[in-house]
Amino acid sequence: MPTAEPVFETFVQDEQSVLDYSIDWTEMLDAGETITASAWAETPTTGGSDVTLSRQTWTGAVATCFVEGGSTGASYAIENTITTSLGRSYTRGFVLTVDYSEQCLTSPGYDGGSFPIGVGGRGTVTNKNGDLTADMPIFGQGGADVYIGTKSGNTDEVATVSGTLTAGHSAAFDSDGNIVDGGAPVAGGYYQTVQKGGVSQTQRGKLNFIQGSNVTLTVADDSGNASTDVTIASTAGGGTVTHTGGALTADYPMFGAGSSDSKVGTKSGTTDEVATVSGSVTSTHLAVWDSNGNLVDGGVPSSGGTVTNTGGSLTANDPMFGAGGADSKVGTKSGTTNELATVSGSVTGTHLAVWDASGNLIDGGAPAGGGTVTNTGGNLTANDPMFGAGGVDSKVGTKSGNTNQLATVYGTTTSTHLAVWDVSGNLMDGGTVPGSGGFYQVVQKNGTDQPQEQKLDLIEGTGVSLAFVDDGGNNRTKVTIAATGGGNYYQTLQSNGVSQTQEPILDLIEGANVSLTVSDDPTNTRTTVTIASSGGGGGGGVGQIVFPCPVMLANNNGFAGYSVIIEFGPGDLIQPATTWQLGFTVLSGTLTVGSMVLLRALPCSTSVIDSTPIKVGGNASFTLSPGQTFSDAISVPLDYAHGYAVIVYFSAGSGDVLPQSNVAVYSSGYVGGDQTGLTTLPSLLNAHWNFFSQAIKVS
């Protein structure tokens, strides 16, 4: 037990000064003993008016009092009496002389160390302009009065600096809590460049992730790596996708199969792009694209029938003729072009075929036979056809092409039908034209018919590739339309300047002191995510560890029906906290917490003075699944004047969640049954259990 001895050092101050004096009682207090009361008194020893004692306080083991006034030349005995938590009382004091002489003040409580208050010794600290502004920093300025500065926040905690700092660089904390040079900031003042389709977007201080349809966002604060981890997951479907039959076939589609393994399907083309279907569809109908890029029912094909050819490839550049339900037939042609002539009106065998004003072949009547062909109007036009006109001069017609070969027509023809060659080289009625307007099909855009021409030109635009394959066996040309562009990822993500592995999903995880607001922005075709801080004010140490949670060496399970008790005290704290959180990590399985409480006691005492429930998501009972879970903010201050214990009662479940160490972490252990109602802390000095993965400061 320490022994108190009177201390009567002498100090000098002038009657205009207001100075604070402190006595450090550390050497007089036993371990765990604290000051519970402090009183100051003054007694004039040489006459004169009394001095004024004000602002009497104590912090920890140091008692402080401000002294002012008195009479010049007078001396005073100033005494401080304290009462401790063990019922002890001590008194110490010093002699104060009021004078204009300037001396060096020796502070009685700091092991003989001194700080100057006069011009002698190591400099002058003076303030003759009145009281210093409360909670504002002061700075020396040579022989003049100290001056009062300002501060950017609202705490009285200052940060220390380590190493060389460069103007324009960012500031960062090192592992010891010092501010160090954080290097040049990212160009533009933001974390990264965001692009859309390879085009850089306007940068802002926030990258807004918005939780859209069938997407969930989970955000976790990864303070160890100075990053915020974001998990973006799809919520559509549900159930489990499994495939135990080996690796999936590369680039082939996968289909669900109920509770069985998923199935690997096939595809008709070579791309990895699938088409979505909207509305009901009917077998044998056409498939067409709607304005949203979905396949919809396009109705019955215009021709109404089936064109088949199972006899092999069609002859190149020869016409094809239908044959009812049988295979289509390949015909011949008399010339070298691929242009067909249409026939208008009735035609008669052996009659001439002539063109009408619309370019159709029509019946030209019987040849002149034995009559007379005359033309008294002058020379006939070279290479143009000539037509009889009864008893009058023959007529000179025109032709649609450049040959001098005429076609003969066989059989009856119908207006708007095709003209085709028969086996004898005659033109005959070839039936209706597929589609409307004389073309192969009707082309629409967003359900509106487009002008038709004989050719449909597909143009390869930006971000799209077209692949054409001649499918002669099915008398068709196949066109594959595919999106181009690299990576299929939105952007490159980096951690501390190092590019990370890219996946199609960027997972944002909502961690401690971070909130996510997500909204669908269809107007700009994007999902907007707002990431904001949600914990506490600007206090120092927010988000930092308040007491250590060491990494363990092995895992244990099977604690259903047991209570885990973990005690820690002032010696375990890294820093005090007004509001704080606990983090729990489950390696596998699940555990149900029936209840969890924080018990508080005075140091060196096992009597519980209060009990506070610890909740997760507002629930006193909750389930821990694999991953990290943080408790709700705990508004019980962690300080150096109390001891603490956390009791966790597991009502059900089994999982790897309670690591075991070969070195004692805190006074801890486990006991059967629900122990959250204890009023006296148990003695558990030989157990080594630690349930926490993190304990962080909120404010």
Steps between C-alpha positions, in 0.01 A plus 500: 500500500651844408579754773399864459753765595446878506631680193564875527673624190496874433369671187468864396236679293391863466160621619375546140562137397248213492703176507411133542684271744481120497600222740551147364391242762599192297773386738256514793227283341488120500415307184133559420467779760351825364430854620137552603524859639750792487497828699742798503554753781723808555636664816691836496831459687622861494177698488333658199172431317404145413574343167210355299490122428283398200437222247587219742502174304674164481573271207621151579765541775567873434316774699500857359407847631529856352641778732463878454516825700671547835720786624846576368761388752260264681546121524229233513487129592303320226384144591321223305314224687370193313275206597548165319278208406655299789393764756849652541574874529825679405613866521783672315576866439740772403586864588400772255661847516335786315771717340609648168818292491512235229599145582478149358204300642573145608181294463448279809347186347716441199807334660705816527442611142443869444329739262593870477261780596750787516773636276770296673596145419388374159272774359193696602138384497274794586137601446406839639178547303264297716379139504599270217211389274365166627591194289709702253872433438770752603826573319819667618647801322837581649507760771148623427170369647386158382226516237182295473453290184200320353414136423314334211299252709334478841735273700799583722710220351799596286676289237877451485695504174772257394744537209521755221181653360456636147257780411210379286527139619225326696533426874477144633532327840782252561467195727604708805229762445738765361411709196738421212530607136236304304648573158356690206119468469341329201480727194189717511471466878285189483559133562490380141381577149156363417425418138189400308561315177866605514408870538609675820209642702482819706666438837348590833601441859253212526448190286129426548412129502122448493340170588281426197258221419625154601824640644617527861796702625705411807775736616777427754766736634840333442706732719800268488530553124369861506209404277123459496397159362182499290311178425241518219290185476205393289182426695300357209400136485585354834591145577831326449691456175714188514696294253679202645559324168826675422600820327236682294557504121670826407279759323184284521177607673392357836139413591341435839370152584306548822687357797723293269826609339474776244506389135736606224316584178609576146488807278436554130771760442844599624435799728440508877204737471151368576167645387210568737137425404201722573138386484349175370649328196349243260682213332576555124454879541777743418721643781560876472671764723293756692622853581657378828710231334271212605386223264121508450253297291517632142193319374454252214756533215360688199532206261287283726674180395818304547800518265712187523781348295635171630664399172821695557624848420300719262662578163670837522320784314218274374138575592313293762137385464259379762360146484220496756592280795798353315851639467535823306623460139796661329420641155709646222525837333557608142736785577772595747326748731319432827215739417150355444226651280142539625197425279182703488170376361417177317750349262439253219734234382682589178421869554771755533608631846537875515571756781229730627560854625563362851772262391277190508488234227157481338346302219614662173258313282566261215808560288432685174529170320473547131400862523706800411731679739536860396662806643470808293598734780869460451771273628421264789683567826807279516473209748149595616209258449239552229130436546229445242212743475253328272483656158697805605871547545666280759596662828841531659494410872753512783676238707593474864840344445785507248459168310319437169348174626123490555324270746192295416219447752323173567170456679282743690662773703363715784579863568748548790616139469855405422602406141715184490647287224354159422714205388465612139634850567155662509393759756207380704308610811726442804240563771480767772804694619604431865431801718330820387609754244692245293778455755604215723364631828361800687758687712381692803662734754330510838188349340487751212533377139806636322537577126581182309771450245643192335800502733513518882837654596619412852761756613751421772478789749703600806539218754332245268648231277316318220588146394342351182485128422351357179263219604438354153342185640217706647498758219586784736774735616560501874594831665650509851483842670734525801618778731869582488729665756746364751485356844123515564590688819396847604840630606838412648502498881817565698599465864776744598589544133514126424250366245277224637369186331187585299176307514159579345369592848637788716388417855438806722470398867346739753737496800538689825437877479406474131151522347402426141211667315420335169254618232423400143570781251337362179514841332880482496508116478691461822478397862600776743671411831548755780763394757491715815649494848236415762681498831581776749637849453852602414652353815856372495544123479161426339516159332821406688550198726411562866644176638696223324339183359796269419492247216458149644660172400211250490119490479241351735130434473211337684426784746119472484369524857819665633594854596839645401629761750778744401633756749720801424607806694680837475829330424355337188369824343689656211287815518177606676174519307158653568321277249648182348417176315601134517570295189452122480634268228345158426722264301232239423161379621256721693455591866194649668574755773221485757624810680817708544575761768778738606560501878689785669674504839739723691871408471613227739136414569285209382169672581304590187375861505300487174410267210437609137355273225709471180281474190539438127252670267294607804455137611617362835492146352658450157668244274865523391571361150836460320671838458538806719214654701512825702290573804288812533680798653562443874447825694689396814827699526825302511732679745782435741280517811305174455532131428284328234370157402311380193279192547370321189240224539465267197151349493546285186722418203849369439776669305863606494478832675689485831877491426734358766848633577791345684555839667249653742321795338284633781354354817246276327329162479169323441224377734191288433161672485399866458735711717395844368325582828815483719541766769851394597780438252647146519871418521609354162874571490613174336277492189604639160182578308449803277169542318570836333661568162486880542416766757481843336428854613185679377543821703 
